[in-house]
Amino acid sequence: LNKNLAQKWLMQAQVSPQAWQFCWALLSPDKVPEIQYFGASALHTKISRYWSDIPSDQYETLKTQLFSQIACFSSGSKMVLTRLCVALASLALNTMPEVWPGAVPEMVRVFQEEGGGVDGRARCLALLELLTVLPEEFQTSRMPQYRKGQVRGALGREWGSVCPLLQQLLRQGDSPGAVKSRVLRCLSSWVLLDVPLSESEGLVEDCFTALPDPELFDTAVEAIVNAISQPDSQRYVNTLLKLVPQVLSLQEQLREAVQNGDMETSHGICRIAVALGENHSRALLEQVEHWQGFLALVNMIMFCTGIPGHYPVNETTSSLTLTFWYTLQDDIMSFDCERQAVYLQVYRPVYFQLVDVLLHKAQFPSDQEYASWSSDEKEQFRIYRVDISDTLMYVYEMLGAELLSNLYEKLGRILTNTEQASSWQHTEALLYGFQSIAETIDVNYSDVIPGLIGLLLRININNVQLADTVMFTIGALAEWLADHPVMLSSVLPLVLQALGNPDLSISSVSTLKKICRECKYDLPPYASNIVAVSREVLSKQIHKTSQCMWLMQALGFLLSALHVEEILRNLHSLITPYIQQLEKLADETPNPSNKLAIIHILGLLSNLFTTLDISKQEDESGESTAPPVKTAPLPPGPNPVVVVLQQVFALIQTVLSKWLNDSQVVEAVCAIFEKSVKTLLHDFAPMVSQLSEMLGQMYSTIPQASALDLTRQMVHIFARETDHFPPIKALFDLVTSVTLSIFQQGPRDHPDIVDSFMQLQAQALKRKPDLFLSESLDVKAVFHCGLLSLKFPEAPTVKSTCLFFTELLPRCSDVPPVARVVQENGKLLLQAVLEAIGGGSSRSLMEQFAEVLFSLNKHCFPLLTVWLKEALQAQGFPSTRVTTEQKDTFTQQILRERVNKRRMKDIVKEFTLVCRGLHGTEYAAEYCL
Amino acid sequence: MAYQLYRNTTLGNSLQESLDELIQTQQITPQLALQVLLQFDKAINTALANRVRNRVNFKGSLNTYRFCDNVWTFVLNDVEFREVTDLVKVDKVKIVACDGKNTGNAAE
């Protein structure tokens, strides 16, 4: 606490008027550096933020004092020196160009003068520090836009005096390394101001000469990259052209570094080459007469892409280059057709080479080496491969189908070569390239796919990574297979075989799912086989839970395309073992392990029913261009899913009776019905009353949010249908009264139930307001529950509650009980809303509260006028920070806004900032939610 | 400079809520809150650029697009998102995209 108090005191001291005096005292030589630092820092704060405190006749004195302090500290503590330089820089920025026109020349002059007992080198370093922080302070300072432009212009003009100084220091043979390094940093700082590249050309060249010096290498690279990358530099094409040979001349140093495994150096040189290529490829491409130079630069970058060794263990440079290839391609493709053709002649071979290089880099290392990598390195490598995959996908845009045939030929060559066995890594990489492209691009017109599938079957799959890639490649071809169903018979056995291998769990299951989703109309001949294999792997527990769920989804797709009797037959063979298991589990005494087993089985059923959708049979085959309907027309009679659901209903009730107080089991049960209702829609009708009854029983025994969500869905789909209204209404009344009793006992422990309840009420108001006419529904109580929920700290709950009120208020006109309640209790609602706006609720919820206000304004205008006046009369409400005038303005603004919801939201946001003491702060301006 | 578009995420909103509360109870100044926010921008831009490589493919029909102040906006209709195993269909999607390269540099 003391430390906090001290901190607070110091912060206040820094901004107090007295700071102007004490900061100088703190800087005195007998103080320790920490205290001196505080003094310097206070000075900077005062100058940068409270500049207007200083009378203009004191500018000169302040300046002189700062100069002399900097001179003193030039041989003292570095951190104090830097702070003082920043303070003087801030002063310069506040006074240039009018008050202090020649700021930079004066700085140079002052520090070049002998004297003060400080040696020349220290003075030089101090000057460089000052010149370095000046542009930096400009970049971070927050001055008004017009001022920013003015100062930027003035600083730009100062470059004329900084540049020769830096050049002189860099070229002097006897300049110490520390000075040169500082010069390079200073240059980095200035080029970011967008000073003309043509003017710094000589300096940039000097940077190149500094590169062989290991001490200067990093700062020189930084300076060069910054100079090349500034947006304005593209205007100086001649300078850029001169830079090309300079960059090319680094190739020797690069090769040497690569040979010696010197990663820092190769990384730095690569950054320079990439900076030039990436930022200026367009400008350099256009200089047609210099095409060879640029091509050489491109090849240099290619060398960096293909740098030997495995990423990220032996090298980390190659990944720097990937964006360059996108940029170059974009620039080439943006030329008009004629010129594009010319460039393509030169660059298509380059890009084909790039594909080879990338696929080489994407290769896995030897098994032994890979095993020695850390998991972090493996993850880095995976990421790198994804980046390569993205690049290949993009390159395909330029190279087109020829790229696929090229890959195909290579793959063919290595797989059919009987003399020399190829490594699995090589095969894998080529397939990976194929998959990268096929995954996102329509390969329908490519004529190599049948051949590729033929090759896939020849691969000797002796490695997990290779097997994974084979699976993913087949998955990527799923859409193609839908158009070429003949080939299904070749690939399916491969997939079904992989399904039995736990190491290939993710790739094989996801591939099967893709195939079942895309090709379901061609799969009926294979259905019984697929179901049989799936049953087997499920019973052997080869896959983890989530893969089992995917597998069920795959089977759902598969079954959807079968005849009803076939579906039922397969469903039975598929789920009977689980039903039996569930029956057994339902008899046992609840414990954690049988709970997991129950949730697992319920999950399998939900996932199956999510995708098992026979209604799509007609319209999908109708709209697609694929071969016409291959399935029977929709049969009369109940949907097979409903048949199964009805058969297991009693069992589910038994399970529930034992597990009713376990939210996860209840959730899993609700999920089955929720998924089924979503796919079946009105086909679910035969089960409405049965399910309503069960939900009512469930909820009145132990209330759970998932039951309310399912109720909401039922209201949404069935409340408007006369036949189903009675059970839905009974359910709605029941869950409402049960929830009201929760509110009486204290709802704070159940924000999820409250959230779902408010959503249910909102849905009912929207879908079937008649539900609120019921005698048995206590509208007033529901309203009061809403008021309580508005004050919950859980944002989703508050959102749902706001939604409830925005749905409720329009009903004042046609639902008398609602009108009555609003008339009598609406003022409480307004108060709650104002309290929230006044700071009671998160600022991110203000839009929702504005909606409620808007709705009040629209539907209860006369009442709102009175309530607003009464509510805001209270002193300090809704916040002590707002004045009566501000409240009056707010009232007027609110009452005026009955059409424009956007405007209402703005008014509320503005007012909430005032209430929270945030109005006018930069923080609030930056963060407009 | 780091993009601010991630402020309107669950993480960004939660941070902002905490900062608001700290300001309202006068435990920090709005200036400090702003610094925290800027730091958040930097950190999340770097993290998303360097640590995430999950891939989702999607296709749909392009309704509108614009490129203004270095921000791309696309409005797509009837979009299908494909993750490894899931297919999600959405009627309307708005994509806001900025150049990730700039943030990478800013983070260095």
HADDOCK unambig.tbl for C-alpha pairs under 7 A between the chains (distance, minus, plus):
assign (segid A and resid 383 and name CA) (segid B and resid 53 and name CA) 5.81 0.50 0.50
assign (segid A and resid 386 and name CA) (segid B and resid 53 and name CA) 6.93 0.50 0.50
assign (segid A and resid 440 and name CA) (segid B and resid 57 and name CA) 6.88 0.50 0.50
assign (segid A and resid 510 and name CA) (segid B and resid 84 and name CA) 6.71 0.50 0.50
assign (segid A and resid 510 and name CA) (segid B and resid 85 and name CA) 5.37 0.50 0.50
assign (segid A and resid 842 and name CA) (segid B and resid 17 and name CA) 6.01 0.50 0.50
assign (segid A and resid 843 and name CA) (segid B and resid 17 and name CA) 6.92 0.50 0.50
assign (segid A and resid 844 and name CA) (segid B and resid 13 and name CA) 6.99 0.50 0.50
assign (segid A and resid 916 and name CA) (segid B and resid 24 and name CA) 5.96 0.50 0.50
assign (segid A and resid 917 and name CA) (segid B and resid 24 and name CA) 6.81 0.50 0.50
assign (segid A and resid 921 and name CA) (segid B and resid 30 and name CA) 6.60 0.50 0.50
assign (segid A and resid 923 and name CA) (segid B and resid 30 and name CA) 5.64 0.50 0.50
assign (segid A and resid 923 and name CA) (segid B and resid 31 and name CA) 6.50 0.50 0.50
assign (segid A and resid 923 and name CA) (segid B and resid 33 and name CA) 6.61 0.50 0.50
assign (segid A and resid 923 and name CA) (segid B and resid 34 and name CA) 4.83 0.50 0.50
